[in-house]
């Protein structure tokens, strides 16, 4: 658990947590940590509570939030079609709480990210005027997420942020070091980064960045 008075540095992360998204989640969460923020994800909370209750509490405790709405497109599962609405739901909760007179969250800031800059207008046109960043659908997706987040942080948190190029280079250095760290911790047995949990990845990223920046 993070210290109770960390509202100013907490960032709620609203994104898919499946294997397919891991390649984007890792640079996303690393960038948040490298820029001095504390990631808040439902996976870090008490599993005995309702997931939605946990999410609402995380949102209330976070000044910042980032929402990837790229998964709203209809997908097929056999003969059935469906769309994932968890991300838009959580974004809606953030917007609702921000504008609720009963809760003083007017100073919160939210960034919406998607594969294309204006795709959201087709499904959620009411978001027009919101902070939107896009990361494309090519091989530079991960690097683009780093730049989009870093640039938004420079506008809303501190203009003296590390450059996106540095953060991207540091992220790749961290992944290289993490493979060695996992092997050493597991007594020489090779453990793939893909096999560790969200909680473990965030823990190792925090420790690495803390040691790196203090060097």
Secondary structure, DSSP 8 states (H G I E B T S, - for coil): ---TT-TTTEEEEES--SGGGHHHHHHHHHHHHHTT-EEE-GGGS-TTS-HHHHHHHHHHT-SEEEEE-GGGS-EEETTEEE---HHHHHHHHHHHHHT-TTS--TT-EEEEEESSTTTHHHH-GGGTTS-EEE--SSTTHHHHHHHHHHHHHHHHT-S----HHHHHHHHHHHHHHHHHHHHHHTTT----GGGS-HHHHHHHHHHHHHHHHH-
